[in-house]
Amino acid sequence: MKTLFTLTCLLMSVITFAQKEQVTLKEMEYNDSVEVKESKPSSQATGLSVSTDDLKELRNLDWDLMLSAFESNDPDQEIEVSVEFKEKGTKSKTKTSKAISVAVTGKTAELDTLKKRLQKLTAKMVVSVEKWNK
């Protein structure tokens, strides 16, 4: 009986410690060449929206900084950039508010063209807002 108990305990400890958990830290593909490809999901920015109620801020938007978010995209990726101006809330009893927005769409390869179009449209927005305030 003593031998049976000892063998059972020994068998249980061997079975328990023989099991191991398999953990994958990083998946990589190896081929015959020296190149190594990591399996990493790619994320791409497809849109950017800017909204402001300050005319000075609207005039001084840094398009290079904002459009740099799209530089890592594929050249054929479709993107959209929109700019919106909403007039600050006034204490008058009127329920109307003034707002204007523009949006430009294109491919990532056309970032310079999109930047020029956004600058022109933003300048026209500023002129329109200045006319409102007269």
DSSP file (Angstrom, degrees, kcal/mol; ACC not computed):
  #  RESIDUE AA STRUCTURE BP1 BP2  ACC     N-H-->O    O-->H-N    N-H-->O    O-->H-N    TCO  KAPPA ALPHA  PHI   PSI    X-CA   Y-CA   Z-CA
    1    1 A M     >        0   0    0      0, 0.0     4,-2.3     0, 0.0     5,-0.2   0.000 360.0 360.0 360.0 -40.7    0.0    0.0    0.0
    2    2 A K  H  >  +     0   0    0      1,-0.2     4,-2.0     2,-0.2     5,-0.1   0.887 360.0  49.2 -63.3 -39.0    2.8    2.3    0.9
    3    3 A T  H  > S+     0   0    0      2,-0.2     4,-2.6     1,-0.2    -1,-0.2   0.891 109.1  51.9 -67.9 -41.0    4.5    1.7   -2.5
    4    4 A L  H  > S+     0   0    0      2,-0.2     4,-2.1     1,-0.2    -2,-0.2   0.903 110.5  48.7 -62.5 -42.1    1.2    2.3   -4.4
    5    5 A F  H  X S+     0   0    0     -4,-2.3     4,-2.2     2,-0.2    -2,-0.2   0.907 112.2  48.6 -64.3 -42.8    0.8    5.7   -2.6
    6    6 A T  H  X S+     0   0    0     -4,-2.0     4,-2.4     1,-0.2    -2,-0.2   0.914 112.2  48.1 -64.9 -44.0    4.4    6.7   -3.4
    7    7 A L  H  X S+     0   0    0     -4,-2.6     4,-2.6     2,-0.2    -1,-0.2   0.881 110.8  51.6 -65.2 -37.6    4.0    5.8   -7.0
    8    8 A T  H  X S+     0   0    0     -4,-2.1     4,-2.4     2,-0.2    -2,-0.2   0.924 111.7  46.3 -64.9 -44.6    0.7    7.7   -7.3
    9    9 A C  H  X S+     0   0    0     -4,-2.2     4,-2.2     2,-0.2    -2,-0.2   0.903 113.7  49.2 -63.9 -41.3    2.3   10.8   -5.8
   10   10 A L  H  X S+     0   0    0     -4,-2.4     4,-2.1     2,-0.2    -2,-0.2   0.920 112.0  48.1 -64.3 -44.0    5.3   10.5   -8.0
   11   11 A L  H  X S+     0   0    0     -4,-2.6     4,-2.3     1,-0.2    -2,-0.2   0.901 111.5  50.3 -63.7 -42.2    3.1   10.1  -11.1
   12   12 A M  H  X S+     0   0    0     -4,-2.4     4,-2.4     1,-0.2    -1,-0.2   0.897 110.9  48.6 -64.3 -41.3    0.9   13.1  -10.2
   13   13 A S  H  X S+     0   0    0     -4,-2.2     4,-2.2     2,-0.2    -1,-0.2   0.891 112.1  48.8 -68.4 -37.4    3.9   15.3   -9.7
   14   14 A V  H  X S+     0   0    0     -4,-2.1     4,-1.2     2,-0.2    -2,-0.2   0.921 113.7  46.4 -66.2 -43.6    5.5   14.3  -13.0
   15   15 A I  H  X S+     0   0    0     -4,-2.3     4,-0.7     2,-0.2    -2,-0.2   0.907 113.6  49.1 -65.2 -42.1    2.2   14.8  -14.9
   16   16 A T  H >< S+     0   0    0     -4,-2.4     3,-0.6     1,-0.2    -2,-0.2   0.927 116.8  39.2 -65.4 -46.8    1.6   18.2  -13.2
   17   17 A F  H 3< S+     0   0    0     -4,-2.2    -1,-0.2     1,-0.2    -2,-0.2   0.599 104.9  68.6 -83.0 -10.6    5.0   19.6  -13.9
   18   18 A A  H 3< S+     0   0    0     -4,-1.2     2,-0.3    -5,-0.2    -1,-0.2   0.714  82.0  88.0 -78.8 -20.8    5.3   18.1  -17.4
   19   19 A Q    <<  -     0   0    0     -4,-0.7     2,-0.4    -3,-0.6    -4,-0.0  -0.626  59.6-178.1 -80.0 133.4    2.6   20.4  -18.7
   20   20 A K        -     0   0    0     -2,-0.3     2,-0.4     2,-0.0    -2,-0.0  -0.981  25.0-123.7-134.1 149.1    3.9   23.8  -20.0
   21   21 A E        -     0   0    0     -2,-0.4     2,-0.6     2,-0.0    -2,-0.0  -0.723  21.7-137.6 -90.7 134.6    2.1   26.8  -21.4
   22   22 A Q        -     0   0    0     -2,-0.4     2,-0.4     2,-0.0    -1,-0.0  -0.837  21.7-172.6 -97.1 123.4    3.2   28.0  -24.8
   23   23 A V        -     0   0    0     -2,-0.6     2,-0.6     0, 0.0    -2,-0.0  -0.957  12.0-154.9-118.3 130.1    3.5   31.8  -25.1
   24   24 A T        +     0   0    0     -2,-0.4     3,-0.2     1,-0.2    -2,-0.0  -0.917  14.1 176.2-105.6 114.5    4.1   33.6  -28.4
   25   25 A L  S    S+     0   0    0     -2,-0.6     2,-0.3     1,-0.3    -1,-0.2   0.885  71.2   0.8 -83.6 -41.6    5.8   36.9  -27.9
   26   26 A K        -     0   0    0      2,-0.0     2,-0.5    12,-0.0    -1,-0.3  -0.969  65.6-139.6-151.7 129.9    6.3   37.9  -31.5
   27   27 A E        +     0   0    0     -2,-0.3    12,-1.5    12,-0.3     2,-0.4  -0.793  28.1 174.9 -93.4 131.6    5.4   36.1  -34.7
   28   28 A M  E     -A   38   0A   0     -2,-0.5     2,-0.5    10,-0.2    10,-0.2  -0.981  25.7-136.2-135.5 146.8    7.9   36.3  -37.5
   29   29 A E  E     -A   37   0A   0      8,-2.4     8,-1.5    -2,-0.4     2,-0.4  -0.894  20.5-166.8-101.9 129.4    8.2   34.8  -40.9
   30   30 A Y  E     +A   36   0A   0     -2,-0.5     2,-0.2     6,-0.2     6,-0.1  -0.944   9.2 174.6-114.7 137.0   11.5   33.4  -41.9
   31   31 A N        -     0   0    0      4,-0.7    -2,-0.0    -2,-0.4     0, 0.0  -0.708  50.1 -83.9-127.0-175.5   12.4   32.4  -45.4
   32   32 A D  S    S+     0   0    0     -2,-0.2    -2,-0.0     2,-0.0     2,-0.0   0.782 106.6  71.9 -65.0 -27.6   15.6   31.2  -47.1
   33   33 A S  S    S-     0   0    0      1,-0.1    -2,-0.4     2,-0.1     0, 0.0  -0.184  97.7-104.4 -80.3-179.6   17.0   34.7  -47.6
   34   34 A V  S    S+     0   0    0     -4,-0.1    -1,-0.1     2,-0.1    -2,-0.0   0.665  85.6 109.8 -79.7 -17.3   18.3   36.9  -44.8
   35   35 A E        -     0   0    0      1,-0.0    -4,-0.7    -5,-0.0     2,-0.4  -0.285  51.8-160.6 -65.0 143.5   15.1   39.1  -44.9
   36   36 A V  E     -A   30   0A   0     -6,-0.1     2,-0.5     2,-0.0    -6,-0.2  -0.995   0.7-158.8-126.1 129.2   12.8   38.9  -41.9
   37   37 A K  E     -A   29   0A   0     -8,-1.5    -8,-2.4    -2,-0.4     2,-0.4  -0.931   7.2-150.2-110.3 125.4    9.2   40.0  -42.1
   38   38 A E  E     -A   28   0A   0     -2,-0.5     2,-1.2   -10,-0.2   -10,-0.2  -0.749  18.1-127.4 -90.0 138.3    7.4   40.9  -38.9
   39   39 A S        +     0   0    0    -12,-1.5   -12,-0.3    -2,-0.4    -1,-0.0  -0.736  49.4 153.9 -86.4 100.7    3.6   40.3  -38.9
   40   40 A K        -     0   0    0     -2,-1.2     2,-0.1     0, 0.0    -2,-0.0  -0.994  44.3-121.1-131.8 128.0    2.5   43.7  -37.7
   41   41 A P        -     0   0    0      0, 0.0     2,-0.4     0, 0.0    -2,-0.0  -0.455  27.2-137.9 -69.3 140.3   -0.9   45.3  -38.4
   42   42 A S        -     0   0    0     -2,-0.1     2,-0.4     2,-0.0     0, 0.0  -0.822  13.2-159.1-101.0 137.2   -0.7   48.6  -40.3
   43   43 A S        -     0   0    0     -2,-0.4     2,-0.4    29,-0.0    29,-0.0  -0.926   6.9-167.5-114.8 141.2   -2.9   51.5  -39.3
   44   44 A Q        -     0   0    0     -2,-0.4     2,-0.4    29,-0.1    26,-0.1  -0.985  20.7-127.0-131.0 137.3   -3.6   54.3  -41.7
   45   45 A A        +     0   0    0     24,-0.4     3,-0.1    -2,-0.4    28,-0.1  -0.664  27.0 174.4 -80.2 133.4   -5.2   57.7  -41.0
   46   46 A T        +     0   0    0     -2,-0.4    34,-1.5     1,-0.2     2,-0.3   0.490  58.7  24.6-118.2  -7.4   -8.1   58.4  -43.4
   47   47 A G  E     -b   80   0B   0     32,-0.2     2,-0.3    58,-0.0    -1,-0.2  -0.998  48.2-168.8-158.3 154.8   -9.5   61.6  -42.1
   48   48 A L  E     -b   81   0B   0     32,-2.1    34,-2.7    -2,-0.3     2,-0.4  -0.983   9.3-170.2-145.1 132.1   -8.8   64.8  -40.1
   49   49 A S  E     -b   82   0B   0     -2,-0.3     2,-0.5    32,-0.2    34,-0.2  -0.990   1.0-169.8-129.0 130.8  -11.3   67.3  -38.9
   50   50 A V  E     +b   83   0B   0     32,-2.5    34,-2.5    -2,-0.4     2,-0.4  -0.978   6.4 179.8-121.1 128.2  -10.5   70.8  -37.4
   51   51 A S  E     +b   84   0B   0     -2,-0.5     2,-0.3    32,-0.2    34,-0.2  -0.995   9.4 161.9-130.2 133.9  -13.1   72.9  -35.7
   52   52 A T  E     -b   85   0B   0     32,-2.1    34,-2.4    -2,-0.4    -2,-0.0  -0.959  35.6-160.8-145.7 161.5  -12.5   76.3  -34.2
   53   53 A D  S    S+     0   0    0     -2,-0.3     2,-0.5    32,-0.2    35,-0.4   0.215  72.7  91.0-123.1  10.0  -14.4   79.4  -33.0
   54   54 A D     >  -     0   0    0      1,-0.1     4,-1.8    33,-0.1     5,-0.1  -0.935  59.6-158.0-112.8 121.0  -11.3   81.7  -33.1
   55   55 A L  H  > S+     0   0    0     -2,-0.5     4,-1.9     1,-0.2     5,-0.1   0.860  94.8  54.7 -65.5 -36.9  -10.6   83.6  -36.3
   56   56 A K  H  > S+     0   0    0      1,-0.2     4,-1.5     2,-0.2    -1,-0.2   0.894 108.3  49.3 -64.0 -39.8   -6.9   84.1  -35.5
   57   57 A E  H  4 S+     0   0    0      1,-0.2    -1,-0.2     2,-0.2    -2,-0.2   0.878 108.1  54.1 -65.8 -37.8   -6.6   80.3  -35.0
   58   58 A L  H >< S+     0   0    0     -4,-1.8     3,-0.8     1,-0.2    -2,-0.2   0.871 108.8  49.1 -64.3 -37.2   -8.3   79.7  -38.4
   59   59 A R  H 3< S+     0   0    0     -4,-1.9    -1,-0.2     1,-0.2    -2,-0.2   0.842 113.1  47.2 -69.1 -33.1   -5.8   82.0  -40.1
   60   60 A N  T 3< S+     0   0    0     -4,-1.5    -1,-0.2    -5,-0.1     2,-0.2  -0.084  72.8 148.9-106.8  33.9   -2.7   80.4  -38.5
   61   61 A L    <   -     0   0    0     -3,-0.8     2,-1.1     1,-0.1     3,-0.1  -0.481  45.7-134.4 -68.3 135.8   -3.4   76.7  -39.0
   62   62 A D     >  +     0   0    0      1,-0.2     4,-2.0    -2,-0.2     5,-0.2  -0.754  27.3 177.3 -93.5  92.6   -0.2   74.6  -39.5
   63   63 A W  H  > S+     0   0    0     -2,-1.1     4,-2.9     1,-0.2     5,-0.2   0.833  75.3  59.2 -68.8 -33.0   -1.1   72.5  -42.5
   64   64 A D  H  > S+     0   0    0      1,-0.2     4,-0.8     2,-0.2    -1,-0.2   0.929 109.3  44.0 -61.5 -44.0    2.4   70.8  -42.6
   65   65 A L  H  4 S+     0   0    0      2,-0.2     3,-0.3     1,-0.2     4,-0.3   0.919 116.5  46.2 -66.3 -44.0    2.0   69.5  -39.1
   66   66 A M  H >< S+     0   0    0     -4,-2.0     3,-1.1     1,-0.2    -2,-0.2   0.909 113.4  47.3 -67.9 -42.2   -1.6   68.3  -39.6
   67   67 A L  H >< S+     0   0    0     -4,-2.9     3,-1.5     1,-0.2     4,-0.3   0.612  91.7  80.5 -78.1 -10.4   -1.0   66.6  -43.0
   68   68 A S  G >< S+     0   0    0     -4,-0.8     3,-0.9    -3,-0.3     4,-0.3   0.710  78.2  72.6 -66.6 -17.3    2.1   64.8  -41.7
   69   69 A A  G <  S+     0   0    0     -3,-1.1   -24,-0.4    -4,-0.3     3,-0.3   0.733  97.2  49.3 -66.0 -21.3   -0.4   62.3  -40.1
   70   70 A F  G X  S+     0   0    0     -3,-1.5     3,-1.6     1,-0.2    -1,-0.2   0.499  82.9  92.2 -96.0  -4.9   -1.1   61.0  -43.6
   71   71 A E  T <  S+     0   0    0     -3,-0.9    -1,-0.2    -4,-0.3    -2,-0.1   0.775  83.0  54.2 -65.4 -27.0    2.6   60.5  -44.7
   72   72 A S  T 3  S+     0   0    0     -4,-0.3    -1,-0.3    -3,-0.3    -2,-0.1   0.495  90.1 104.0 -85.5  -2.2    2.8   56.9  -43.6
   73   73 A N  S <  S-     0   0    0     -3,-1.6   -29,-0.1     1,-0.1    -3,-0.0  -0.251  85.6 -91.4 -72.0 163.3   -0.3   55.9  -45.6
   74   74 A D    >   -     0   0    0      1,-0.1     3,-1.7     4,-0.1    34,-0.4  -0.475  38.1-117.3 -66.3 147.7   -0.3   54.0  -48.9
   75   75 A P  T 3  S+     0   0    0      0, 0.0    34,-1.9     0, 0.0    35,-0.2   0.785 114.6  50.5 -61.0 -26.5   -0.2   56.4  -51.8
   76   76 A D  T 3  S+     0   0    0     32,-0.2     2,-0.2    31,-0.2    -2,-0.0   0.417  81.0 122.3 -92.0   2.3   -3.5   55.2  -53.1
   77   77 A Q    <   -     0   0    0     -3,-1.7    31,-1.7     1,-0.1     2,-0.4  -0.474  63.1-128.8 -69.3 130.2   -5.3   55.6  -49.7
   78   78 A E  E     - C   0 107B   0     -2,-0.2     2,-0.3    29,-0.2    29,-0.2  -0.656  33.0-177.1 -79.8 130.2   -8.3   57.9  -49.9
   79   79 A I  E     - C   0 106B   0     27,-3.4    27,-2.0    -2,-0.4     2,-0.4  -0.890  15.6-155.9-128.5 159.1   -8.2   60.7  -47.3
   80   80 A E  E     -bC  47 105B   0    -34,-1.5   -32,-2.1    -2,-0.3     2,-0.4  -0.999   5.5-172.2-137.4 133.9  -10.5   63.5  -46.2
   81   81 A V  E     -bC  48 104B   0     23,-2.7    23,-2.9    -2,-0.4     2,-0.4  -0.993   9.4-175.1-125.4 129.8   -9.7   66.8  -44.4
   82   82 A S  E     -bC  49 103B   0    -34,-2.7   -32,-2.5    -2,-0.4     2,-0.4  -0.960  10.6-163.5-129.3 147.1  -12.3   69.2  -43.1
   83   83 A V  E     -bC  50 102B   0     19,-2.7    19,-2.5    -2,-0.4     2,-0.4  -0.988  11.0-174.1-127.5 135.2  -12.2   72.6  -41.5
   84   84 A E  E     -bC  51 101B   0    -34,-2.5   -32,-2.1    -2,-0.4     2,-0.5  -0.991  11.1-163.8-134.7 138.4  -15.1   74.2  -39.6
   85   85 A F  E     -bC  52 100B   0     15,-3.2    15,-2.3    -2,-0.4     2,-0.5  -0.988   8.7-176.5-120.5 125.1  -15.6   77.6  -38.1
   86   86 A K  E     - C   0  99B   0    -34,-2.4    13,-0.2    -2,-0.5     3,-0.1  -0.985  28.4-120.7-120.5 128.9  -18.4   78.1  -35.6
   87   87 A E        -     0   0    0     11,-3.0   -33,-0.1    -2,-0.5     3,-0.1  -0.371  37.8 -98.7 -65.9 143.5  -19.1   81.6  -34.2
   88   88 A K        -     0   0    0    -35,-0.4     2,-0.2     1,-0.1    10,-0.1  -0.279  46.9 -94.4 -60.2 146.9  -18.8   81.9  -30.4
   89   89 A G        -     0   0    0     -3,-0.1     2,-0.2     8,-0.1    -1,-0.1  -0.432  43.1-153.5 -65.1 133.1  -22.0   81.8  -28.6
   90   90 A T        -     0   0    0     -2,-0.2    -1,-0.0     4,-0.1    -3,-0.0  -0.666  21.0-124.8-105.2 164.3  -23.4   85.2  -27.9
   91   91 A K  S    S+     0   0    0     -2,-0.2    -1,-0.1     2,-0.0    -2,-0.1   0.320  72.6 116.5 -90.3   8.3  -25.7   86.3  -25.1
   92   92 A S  S    S-     0   0    0      1,-0.1    -2,-0.1     2,-0.0     0, 0.0  -0.262  76.7-116.2 -73.6 167.2  -28.3   87.8  -27.4
   93   93 A K  S    S+     0   0    0      2,-0.0     2,-0.2    -2,-0.0    -1,-0.1   0.403  78.6 112.5 -86.7   3.7  -31.8   86.3  -27.6
   94   94 A T        -     0   0    0      1,-0.1    -4,-0.1     2,-0.1    -2,-0.0  -0.502  57.5-151.7 -77.5 147.1  -31.4   85.2  -31.2
   95   95 A K        +     0   0    0     -2,-0.2     2,-0.3     2,-0.0    -1,-0.1   0.384  63.4 101.4 -98.9   3.6  -31.4   81.4  -31.8
   96   96 A T        -     0   0    0      2,-0.0     2,-0.3     0, 0.0    -2,-0.1  -0.619  48.6-171.2 -89.5 148.0  -29.3   81.6  -35.0
   97   97 A S        -     0   0    0     -2,-0.3     2,-0.5    -8,-0.1    -8,-0.1  -0.972  20.0-125.8-134.1 153.0  -25.6   80.8  -35.1
   98   98 A K        +     0   0    0     -2,-0.3   -11,-3.0   -10,-0.1     2,-0.3  -0.851  36.6 158.2-103.7 129.9  -23.1   81.3  -37.9
   99   99 A A  E     -C   86   0B   0     -2,-0.5     2,-0.3   -13,-0.2   -13,-0.2  -0.995  14.2-177.5-148.2 148.3  -21.0   78.3  -39.0
  100  100 A I  E     +C   85   0B   0    -15,-2.3   -15,-3.2    -2,-0.3     2,-0.3  -0.994   6.4 179.0-145.3 143.1  -19.1   77.4  -42.2
  101  101 A S  E     -C   84   0B   0     -2,-0.3     2,-0.3   -17,-0.2   -17,-0.2  -0.992   9.4-166.1-145.5 153.1  -17.2   74.3  -43.1
  102  102 A V  E     -C   83   0B   0    -19,-2.5   -19,-2.7    -2,-0.3     2,-0.4  -0.969   5.6-163.9-134.5 151.4  -15.2   73.0  -46.1
  103  103 A A  E     -C   82   0B   0     -2,-0.3     2,-0.4   -21,-0.2   -21,-0.2  -0.997   1.3-165.8-138.0 143.0  -13.9   69.5  -46.8
  104  104 A V  E     -C   81   0B   0    -23,-2.9   -23,-2.7    -2,-0.4     2,-0.3  -0.993   6.4-169.8-128.8 133.4  -11.3   68.2  -49.3
  105  105 A T  E     +C   80   0B   0     -2,-0.4     2,-0.3   -25,-0.2   -25,-0.2  -0.915  24.0 120.1-122.3 152.4  -10.8   64.6  -50.4
  106  106 A G  E     -C   79   0B   0    -27,-2.0   -27,-3.4    -2,-0.3     2,-0.2  -0.968  56.8 -64.3 179.3-171.4   -8.1   63.0  -52.4
  107  107 A K  E >   -C   78   0B   0     -2,-0.3     3,-1.8   -29,-0.2   -29,-0.2  -0.631  42.5-114.3 -97.1 157.1   -5.4   60.4  -52.3
  108  108 A T  G >  S+     0   0    0    -31,-1.7     3,-1.2   -34,-0.4   -32,-0.2   0.824 114.6  64.2 -60.0 -32.2   -2.3   60.4  -50.0
  109  109 A A  G 3  S+     0   0    0    -34,-1.9     3,-0.3     1,-0.3    -1,-0.3   0.710  97.8  58.0 -64.7 -18.6   -0.1   60.9  -53.1
  110  110 A E  G <>  +     0   0    0     -3,-1.8     4,-2.6   -35,-0.2    -1,-0.3  -0.046  65.4 126.8-101.3  30.4   -1.7   64.3  -53.6
  111  111 A L  H <> S+     0   0    0     -3,-1.2     4,-2.4     1,-0.2    -1,-0.2   0.879  72.5  51.2 -58.6 -41.0   -0.9   65.8  -50.2
  112  112 A D  H  > S+     0   0    0     -3,-0.3     4,-2.1     2,-0.2    -1,-0.2   0.911 111.9  46.9 -64.4 -41.5    0.7   68.9  -51.7
  113  113 A T  H  > S+     0   0    0      2,-0.2     4,-2.3     1,-0.2    -2,-0.2   0.915 112.6  49.9 -64.9 -42.9   -2.3   69.6  -53.9
  114  114 A L  H  X S+     0   0    0     -4,-2.6     4,-2.5     1,-0.2    -2,-0.2   0.891 108.7  53.3 -62.5 -39.0   -4.7   69.0  -51.0
  115  115 A K  H  X S+     0   0    0     -4,-2.4     4,-2.3    -5,-0.2    -1,-0.2   0.924 109.5  47.6 -62.3 -44.9   -2.6   71.4  -48.9
  116  116 A K  H  X S+     0   0    0     -4,-2.1     4,-2.1     1,-0.2    -2,-0.2   0.908 112.6  49.0 -63.8 -41.8   -2.8   74.2  -51.5
  117  117 A R  H  X S+     0   0    0     -4,-2.3     4,-2.6     1,-0.2    -1,-0.2   0.902 111.4  49.8 -64.3 -40.5   -6.6   73.7  -51.9
  118  118 A L  H  X S+     0   0    0     -4,-2.5     4,-2.6     2,-0.2     5,-0.2   0.897 109.1  51.7 -65.4 -39.8   -7.1   73.8  -48.1
  119  119 A Q  H  X S+     0   0    0     -4,-2.3     4,-2.0     2,-0.2    -1,-0.2   0.915 112.3  46.1 -63.2 -42.1   -5.1   77.0  -47.8
  120  120 A K  H  X S+     0   0    0     -4,-2.1     4,-2.0     2,-0.2    -2,-0.2   0.935 114.8  46.5 -65.5 -45.8   -7.2   78.7  -50.5
  121  121 A L  H  X S+     0   0    0     -4,-2.6     4,-2.0     1,-0.2    -2,-0.2   0.876 111.8  51.2 -65.7 -36.9  -10.5   77.5  -49.0
  122  122 A T  H  X S+     0   0    0     -4,-2.6     4,-2.3     2,-0.2    -1,-0.2   0.894 108.2  52.2 -67.2 -39.0   -9.4   78.5  -45.5
  123  123 A A  H  X S+     0   0    0     -4,-2.0     4,-2.0     1,-0.2    -2,-0.2   0.901 110.0  49.0 -62.5 -40.3   -8.5   82.0  -46.7
  124  124 A K  H  X S+     0   0    0     -4,-2.0     4,-2.3     2,-0.2    -1,-0.2   0.859 108.7  53.8 -67.0 -34.7  -11.9   82.3  -48.3
  125  125 A M  H  X S+     0   0    0     -4,-2.0     4,-2.6     2,-0.2    -2,-0.2   0.923 106.9  51.2 -62.8 -43.6  -13.5   81.2  -45.1
  126  126 A V  H  X S+     0   0    0     -4,-2.3     4,-2.4     1,-0.2    -2,-0.2   0.915 109.9  49.6 -60.6 -43.7  -11.6   83.9  -43.2
  127  127 A V  H  X S+     0   0    0     -4,-2.0     4,-1.8     1,-0.2    -1,-0.2   0.918 111.6  49.1 -61.6 -43.8  -12.9   86.5  -45.7
  128  128 A S  H  X S+     0   0    0     -4,-2.3     4,-1.8     1,-0.2    -2,-0.2   0.908 111.3  48.6 -62.7 -42.6  -16.5   85.2  -45.3
  129  129 A V  H  X S+     0   0    0     -4,-2.6     4,-1.8     1,-0.2    -1,-0.2   0.892 108.9  53.2 -66.3 -39.1  -16.3   85.3  -41.5
  130  130 A E  H  < S+     0   0    0     -4,-2.4     4,-0.3     1,-0.2    -1,-0.2   0.868 107.5  52.1 -64.0 -35.1  -14.9   88.8  -41.6
  131  131 A K  H >< S+     0   0    0     -4,-1.8     3,-1.0     1,-0.2    -1,-0.2   0.868 106.7  54.2 -67.4 -35.8  -17.9   89.9  -43.7
  132  132 A W  H 3< S+     0   0    0     -4,-1.8    -2,-0.2     1,-0.2    -1,-0.2   0.913 105.9  52.6 -60.1 -42.5  -20.2   88.4  -41.2
  133  133 A N  T 3<        0   0    0     -4,-1.8    -1,-0.2     1,-0.3    -2,-0.2   0.479 360.0 360.0 -79.4  -1.6  -18.7   90.4  -38.4
  134  134 A K    <         0   0    0     -3,-1.0    -1,-0.3    -4,-0.3    -2,-0.1   0.473 360.0 360.0 -82.8 360.0  -19.1   93.7  -40.2
